[in-house]
Amino acid sequence: MSDKKLAGLWMDTEKAIVVKNHDAQNAFKFFLCSPVKAEVQHGNSSENAGNNAERTNRAKFFKEIEHLLTNSQEVYVTGPGTVQEEFKKHLHETAQFKDLKVTLDTAQQMSEEQVLEKVKEHFNA
C-alpha cells in the first residue's frame, strides 16, 4: 500500500461517489465518503435564469467534491458523459489543485462498492 494520498470518484451530473485513502492527516486504506448530491434546478422563468442556476449549482457541486479531495496527491475520476472533463478543468483552474495529477476514465452507473473496487484497482491497492 502506498503512503501517497489518493482519491477516486465516480460522478455524473447529479451525484458523486468519492473514495479516498486518507483523512486530514494519514494515508491508510481506501474508504467511502458520503455521496455528494448536486442540486437540480426545476422550473425557471427563463432559459437564461435556468442556465445561471445550473452553472451556480454545478460550481457548488464541484466545490463540495473538491473539499473531499483536499490533500490528495493523485485523483482518478470516472463516470458517464463529459462532467469529469469539466471537473478536471475546474480543479486545474483552482490554485490549490492546479498541479494535481488527474486521470479520467468513463464508466456507466456504479454502486458505492463497485466504485471502491474500481478505485482500488486503478491504484493497485
C-alpha positions in Angstrom: 0.0 0.0 0.0 1.3 3.4 -1.0 1.5 6.2 1.5 0.5 8.6 -1.2 -2.8 10.3 -0.5 -5.0 9.0 -3.3 -8.6 9.6 -4.2 -11.0 8.4 -6.8 -14.6 9.2 -7.7 -17.4 8.2 -9.9 -19.5 11.2 -10.9 -22.4 12.2 -13.2 -24.3 15.5 -13.3 -26.4 14.5 -10.2 -24.1 12.9 -7.7 -20.5 11.9 -7.0 -19.2 8.9 -5.0 -15.8 9.7 -3.6 -13.3 7.1 -2.3 -10.0 8.0 -0.7 -7.2 6.5 1.3 -6.6 9.4 3.7 -8.2 11.7 6.2 -6.8 15.0 7.2 -3.5 13.5 8.4 -2.9 9.9 7.5 -2.9 7.7 4.4 -4.2 4.2 5.2 -6.8 2.1 3.5 -9.5 3.2 1.0 -12.9 4.2 2.3 -16.1 5.7 1.0 -17.1 9.2 1.8 -20.7 10.3 1.9 -22.0 10.7 -1.6 -22.2 14.3 -2.8 -25.5 15.2 -4.5 -25.9 18.0 -7.0 -28.8 20.4 -6.7 -31.0 20.2 -9.7 -32.9 23.3 -10.7 -36.5 22.9 -11.9 -39.0 25.3 -13.5 -37.2 28.6 -14.2 -38.8 31.8 -15.5 -36.4 32.0 -18.4 -33.7 29.9 -20.2 -31.1 32.5 -19.0 -32.2 32.1 -15.3 -32.1 28.3 -15.8 -28.6 28.4 -17.2 -27.3 30.7 -14.5 -28.9 28.5 -11.8 -27.4 25.4 -13.4 -23.9 27.0 -13.5 -24.2 28.1 -9.9 -25.3 24.6 -8.8 -22.6 22.9 -10.8 -19.9 25.2 -9.2 -21.3 24.4 -5.7 -21.3 20.6 -6.6 -17.7 20.8 -7.7 -16.7 22.8 -4.6 -18.3 20.1 -2.3 -16.3 17.3 -4.1 -13.2 19.5 -4.1 -13.5 19.8 -0.3 -13.2 15.9 0.0 -10.1 15.9 -2.3 -8.1 18.3 -0.1 -4.5 17.0 0.4 -4.9 14.3 -2.3 -1.8 13.9 -4.4 -3.5 12.0 -7.2 -7.1 11.7 -8.3 -8.9 9.2 -10.5 -12.3 10.4 -12.0 -14.7 8.2 -13.8 -18.4 8.2 -14.9 -20.6 8.7 -17.9 -20.8 11.8 -20.1 -18.4 14.8 -20.0 -18.8 16.1 -16.5 -15.5 14.5 -15.5 -13.7 16.7 -18.0 -15.5 19.8 -16.7 -14.5 18.8 -13.2 -10.8 18.2 -14.2 -10.8 21.7 -15.8 -12.3 23.2 -12.7 -9.6 21.5 -10.5 -6.8 22.8 -12.7 -8.3 26.3 -12.6 -8.3 26.2 -8.8 -4.9 27.3 -7.3 -4.9 24.5 -4.7 -5.3 21.8 -7.3 -3.6 23.2 -10.4 -0.7 20.7 -10.2 -2.8 17.7 -9.1 -2.5 14.6 -11.2 -6.0 13.8 -12.5 -6.7 10.6 -14.5 -10.0 10.5 -16.4 -12.0 7.3 -17.4 -15.5 6.5 -18.4 -17.9 4.1 -16.7 -21.7 3.6 -16.5 -23.7 3.8 -13.3 -21.9 2.0 -10.4 -22.7 1.1 -6.8 -20.6 2.6 -4.0 -18.9 -0.8 -3.6 -18.1 -1.0 -7.3 -16.6 2.5 -7.1 -14.5 1.4 -4.1 -13.2 -1.6 -6.0 -12.6 0.3 -9.3 -10.5 2.9 -7.4 -8.5 0.3 -5.5 -7.9 -1.5 -8.8 -6.8 1.7 -10.5 -4.2 2.5 -7.8 -3.2 -1.2 -7.4 -4.2 -1.1 -3.7 
